[in-house]
Amino acid sequence: MTTRRQFIRILGLGGAVAALGAGGITWGASRGGMPDSAIAPWQGPTEAVTDPRLRAAATAMLAPNPHNMQSWAIRLQGEDRLSLHVDLTRLLPDTDPFGRQILIGQGTFLELFRMAAAAEGWRAEISLLPQGAFPDARLDGRPVADIRLVRDPSLRPDPLFVHHRQRRSTKEVFDTSRKVSDADLARVAAEAGDGFHFQTTGATAQRQALRDLSQQALVTEIETPRTLKESVDRMRIGPAEVAANPDGIDLLGPMMWWGSRLGFVSKQDILTPGTQSFQIGLDMARDQAQSAMAFGWLVSPDNTRLSQLTAGMRYLRLNLAATAAGVAMHPMSQLLQEYPEMAVLQREFYQAVGIEAPQHVQMLVRFGHAEHPAPSPRRPVHAIVTT
């Protein structure tokens, strides 16, 4: 969300807001908020949704996923089965050319689906990659997973599930006066699970090295035209765009509302070096990275498709554990992206954290404290049901 200070900079002159008139400012302050329809899914499935598969899927759609593309498609089969597929129209070919991050997002969906089903007394029997793994170079139409729901009254909700509606990927600048305790980091790391490990660093020299590398990676993504365009194309500016497309990167608030209407905020400006909007992107990259109070990285034993998918399932648990601990958590995955311009920084990152092949870092996050943000938009569950 654009702050007031950033908005004034976009305008380029402080008097522009005053020129709108006090009445206009008061009226506009109520504009630009999140449309109710875009966050209705965060209230949980309604009573009208009776199929337990759709009820679990509606909750699973609250899972974190790359660029909030929600690249999930489900096919209902018979009375108690469904398959999960990748929506191949919702990929990120420039920053995620092999689909590794998208597959991680499939894993987060599956783990939250399992939790949601269990909370309503259904055991989700999940078979991963039932028709074999995707090729290393791309994703295709084969199923990510086959799932069967079995009624099981003995099930109890996963202890982490209670936090799923409060879970966020907190993009705000963190409060650098507040530390993240080693105990909280350990609580999160405990959810990495067998075969994976989650390494962390707090207030150490390594933290500053990761701040600097993360900032450089963000700048690289912004200064590489095709990767910046991939993000900008997925921006939804203002409530009308968010309501029409409740996915992607939402840019909301009264300042964005005024800026878009007055012609001071546009996707073209964000894409153009030298503009105020472009500079704000660089400033935000700096502020996000340099306010990190700790980092964590999820390491898999290898980089197979199964490991990528499993990493997503583990990451969902890490994110919920951070929520339970009252700690803000935000993916900083630019360093892990596999496009050529990121290769040098990625090698420096691997050296900094001491990871060597065949192990692979699947997720990098920053930790800190910030105001609890509003939820991100989500599509309704029927949007992902295919035949």
N, C-alpha and C positions, 0 to 999 in steps of 0.2 A: 504494500500500500504506500502511495506517495505521501510523504509528510508535508506539513505546511511550508517548512523551510525549502524543501525541494521544489514545491509548486511555485513559490516566489521566484526561485532560480529559473524554472522553466519559463515563466513569464518574462523574466529578464529585467523587470522593473517593479519595485515595490509598490508604486502608486497605481498599478493596474487594478489591483484588487479593490483599493479604495474607490477607484473610478466606477466600479460596479454599483456602488451605493450600499448603504447600511442595510436597507430592506432586502436588496438582492442577495447580500451575503447571508442574512438570516434565513431567507428562503432556500438558498442553495446549500446551506449546511445540513439540511435534512435530505439532500439528494445524494445519489451516488453510492448508496449502501447496497449490501448483499441482498439480492432478491430472495424472498422467502422460498420460492419454488426451487432455487438452486441448492438450498441447504436442508430442504425437507427430508431427504434421505437420512440425515443425521438423527432424526427422531426415531428411527427404527421402522421396520415394515408395519404397515397399517393392518387392521383386522381384515381388510378386504383381501390381503395376500394370505391364502390358506395353505398353499402347497409348501411343505417344509423345505423343499429344495430352493424355492424362490425366496422364502423367508431368510434362509441362511445366506443365499447369494446377495440379497439386499443389504445385509449387514457387512458381508465381505467386501462390498463395493466401497466401504469406508477405509479400506487398506491404503497405505502409502504406495505410490507408484510413480514412475518417471514422468516428469512434466505434467502430472495429473491427466495423462492421456487415457486412463481407464481402458486399456487395450485388452479387455476381457470379452469373450463370447462363450455362451453356454448353450448346449443342446440337451433338452430334456428327452429322456428315453424311458419308455414304460412308465411304471408307477413310482419307482424309487431310485432311478439312476439318472445321471447326467454326465456330460463330458465338458471339460474346460478347454477352450482353444484360444489362440492369440488372434485378436482382430488385426489383420494384416494391413488395414487402412489406417492404423493408429500407431505407427512405428516412428522411430527417430533416426533416420538413416544417416544423418551427418554426424551426430554426436555419439550414436550407439550403432555403428554400422553392422555389427554382428548380432545385435539383438540381445546382448548379455543383460543389460539393464532392464529391458522389457521382460525378460524371462524371470529376473528377480521380482519384478512386479507381479508376475503370475504366482510366485511363491507366497508373497504376502497375502494375496487373495485366498489361496488355499488354506493357510493357517488360520485366518480369521473366519473362513467358512467353517472349518472344523470346530472352532470355539463356539460359533453361533449355533451350529447344529446341536452340539453337546448341551448348551444352555437350555435347549428346548427338548432334551431327552432323546436325541438322535445321534447315533454313532456314525461318523463319516468314514467309510472304508475307502481310502484313497489309493489308487494305483497310478504311480507317476510314470509318464512317458510310455504308455502302454503299447504304442506302435513304434517304439524306438526313439532314440535321441534325435533332435534336430541336427542338421549339418552344422559344422563349426562356423560356416560363413554366413548363414542366414536362418531365419525362421520360416516355417511353412504351415500348411493347413492341418497337419496331424495333431492329435490331441495332446495337450499338456498333461492331462490327467483324466482318468475315469473315476467316478465317485458313485458309491452306493450308500444310501441312508438306511440304517437299521435301527428300529425302535429299541431303546435300551434305558429303562427307567432307573437303572443303577447309576447312570452317569451323573456327575456333578460338574458344575461350571468350572472352567479353568480359572484359577485365582486372578489371572491377568485380564480376563475378559471384561471385568467390571469397569475397566479403564478405557474401553475402546472408543467411546463417544468423546472422551476428553483428549484422546491422542492427537497430536499435531506434529507437523514438520515445521518448526518455528524458524521463520526466515528473518525475523527481526534482529536488530543489533543487540547483543547481549550486554548486560550490566557488568562492567569490568571491575566493579567494587565487590562483587559477590563471587566467592570461590565455589567450585564444585568439589565436594568432599570425596576422598578416596573411598569411603564407605558406599557412597551412592554409585560411584563408578564400578565398584566391585559387585554391587547389587545388579546393575545392568549386565555386566560381563558374565554373570552366572547363567544367563539365558542363552549363551552361545551354543550349548549343546555338544553332544559327542561328535568328535571328528573335526570340529571347528574351534577356533578360539578368537576371543575378542580382546585385543590389546588396547590399552589406554595410556595416555600421558596427561598429567595435570600441569602444575606450575613448574615446568622444567625448561632447560634450554631446547629440548626437542620440541616443546610446544611452540616456541617462537619460530623454529625452522618450519614447522607444519603450517603455522599462520602464513608465513611468507610464501611457501610453495602453493598453498591454497589460493592466496591472492593472485599469484602469477598465473595459475591455471584458470581462474575466473577471467582475468584480463585477456588471456589467450583466446578463450571462447568468445569474448566480446569483440576482440579485434580480428577475429577470423570471420569474414563476411558470411560464409554459408552457414556456420554454426550459430552465429547470432541470429540470422534470418530464421533458422529453424525454431528458435525460442520465440522470436517476435511474431512469427506466423501463428503461434499458439497462444498469443496473448488475447485476453478478452477485456477490452477497455470499456468500463462503465456497465451499469446494471442491465441495460438492454442486451448487450452482447453476451453477458454472463447468463442471463435468463434463456437466451436462444441457444447457447452452447455451454452448458454447465460442466466444463472440463477445462483443461489447459491452465494457463497462468492468469489469474484474475487480477485486474488493476482497478481498484474501487476507491471510494471515499469522495467527499465533497470537492476536494482539490482536483482530483482526476476528472470529476464530473464537469467542473467549471472549465478546466483546461481543454478537455476534448471539445466542448461546445464553442469555446472561443478560438479554437484552432491552434492552441499552443502545445497540445499533446497529440502526436500522431505516430503511427508505426514507422513512417518514413523518417521522422526526426530521430527516433530511437535507433534506427539503422545507420544514420549518417554521422561519421566522425566529425568532430568539431562543433556539433550542436550541443545545447545545454542538456537535452535529453540523453544523448550519448554519454556525456560526461557524468551525468548522475548515475548511469549504470556502472561506470568505473569507480565512482565514489562509494556506491553501495557494495561493490565487490571488496574494496578495501575495508570498509567498516564491518562487514560480515566476517571476513577472515580474521581481522586483527582483534575482534572482540571475543574470539573463541577462548573460553576459559579451560577447556580440555578437549582432547581429540580421542576418538576411538576408531578402530578399524577391524572389520570382520574378515578373518582369514580362513579360506577353505583349503582342503588338502591338495586340490588340483582345480583346473578350470573347465571341467566337463560340464555338459548341459545339466546333468543331474546335480552337480555341485552348485551351479548358478541358481537352479530352482530351489534347492534346499536352503541356500543362503537367504533367499527371500523369506522363506518360512521362519528362519531363525531371526532375521532382521525385524519381522513384525513383533516378535517376542521382546527383542531388545528395546524397540520403540515403546512398547507398552510398559516395560519395566522402568524406563526413564520417566514415563508419565506417572507411574506409581510413586516414584521417588521425588516427584516435584521438580524434575530437571528438564530444561528445554533441550531439544535434540534436533539437529538439522543436517541432512546429507550434504556433503561437500564432494560430490562424486566426479567433479570435472577432472581431477587428477587421474582418475581411473579410466577415462574414456579413450577408446582405441582408434582415434583418427591421427593422421601423421603429425600434425602440428603439436600434439600433446606428448609425443614420444619421449623427448628429452626430459621434460619435467617429470614424467611418470617414472623414468629410470632413477632420477634423483630422489623421488619419494620412496621408491623401494629400497634404495640404499639407506635413506634416513630412518626407516623403520625396521631394517634388517630382515627383509623377506626375500627369499630366493625360490626359484622354480624347483619343484612343481607347485609349491604353495602359491596361492593367488589371493590378493586383496579384493574382495567383492563389494565392500561398502566402506566409505570413510565418512565420519560424522564429526561435527563440532558440538560441544556441550556448553551450557551456560544457564543464565537466568534472564527471563524477560516476561513482559506481560503476556498472559495467555491469549493467543490470537484467535480470531474467528475461524470456523471450519472452512475448508475449501469446498468449492462446488462439486456436486456429484449428480450424475444422471440417474434417472429412475431405473429400477432393476429390469423392467421390460425392455429397455433399450439394448440390453446385451443378450437377450434371448434370440437365438437363431434357429433355423430349421435345417 
